[in-house]
Amino acid sequence: MLRRGYLYWGALDKRRPVLVVSSDRFNARSGYVTVVPGTTRLRPLVTHVVLRRGEGGVAHSTMLLGEHVQELHGQDLEPEPLGPPLSRARMREVEAALRLYLDLEQ
């Protein structure tokens, strides 16, 4: 099962690391997961979260693009995560970026 807080390789415009942000409860019952894609092109924006090299298993510093949140079919992700889950603190940063982008109150 694809799990929240883990990075996987995903098939988007090209092969990219993606962070699963949908709940494990949803992920277990659906063929789709909600993801935030990553890029190694580091351009600061309030909806971006930077991962340091090695964090979550990324080989290079990676920026998660909160404004590109999307659903992918589970078959579009490789089944094994890149590494360990992101820390709770880093997930809170991602959640804050998503709340800002979606204009959700805290």
N, C-alpha and C positions, 0 to 999 in steps of 0.2 A: 504494500500500500504506500502511496505517496504521502509524505507527512509534512504537516505545517512546521515552518522554521528551518527546513532543510533546503539546500540548493541542489538542483538537478540540471543536467543538460537538457535543453528544450529546443524543439524545431520551430523557429519563428521565421523571420526574414533570412536568418542563417542560424547556425547552431550557437546558442547563447546559454549562459548560466541563468537559471530562473529560480526565484525564491517562492516556495509554496506558502501562501498566506490564508488559504481557506482552511476551515476547521477540520480536524481529523475525523470528526463525526460525519461531516459532509463528504469528505474525501473517501471514506469507507463505503458510502452508499451511492456514489455517483461516478460516472465515467469521466467527469471533468474536474479540474482543479483550477483555482484562481491563483495566478502567479504575478510576480513583479519581475520583469526582465532586468538583466544586468548588462553592462558594457564596460570595456576597459578604457573608453574615451571619457576621461574625467572632466566633466563640465559642471561646476557647482550650480545648484538650483535648490530652492527650498523643499522641493519634493524628491530630492536625490539623497541617498544614504550611501556613504562610502564604506566599503569593506576593505580591510587591510589584507595584503597578501597572506594566504593561509587561512584566513577566517572563513569558516564554513566550507573549507576545502578549495577555495579559489587559488589558482596558481599566480595570479597577478592582482594588483589593486583593482577593485571592481566597484562601479557605481550602480546601485539599484535605482531604477527609474520609476518612481511612484506614480508619475503621470501616465505611465504605459501599462497600468494594471489591466489584466485580461484573463479570460478563461482559455484553457487549452484542454484538449482531450488527453487523457492519461497516456494514450499511445504516442503522443507527440513528445513525451519526456522519457529519458532513459530511466530504467527502473531503479538503479542504485544512486544514492545521493553522492555528491562530490566529497563530502566529509561530514564532520559532526554538525549538529544544529547550531544556529546562531544563538548567541547569549540572549537572555531575557532583556538586557539593556538594549542590545542592538535591535531586537524585535520591537521594543517600545519605540525606537527611533523610526522604524519602518511604519508602524501603526500611526505615529504622529504625522508622518509624511502623507499617508493615505487619508487621514482625517482632514488635513489641510487641503489636499487636492479635491476631495469629495465634498468639502465644506460641511463636515460633520462636527457637531458640537462635542466638546470633551466631557 
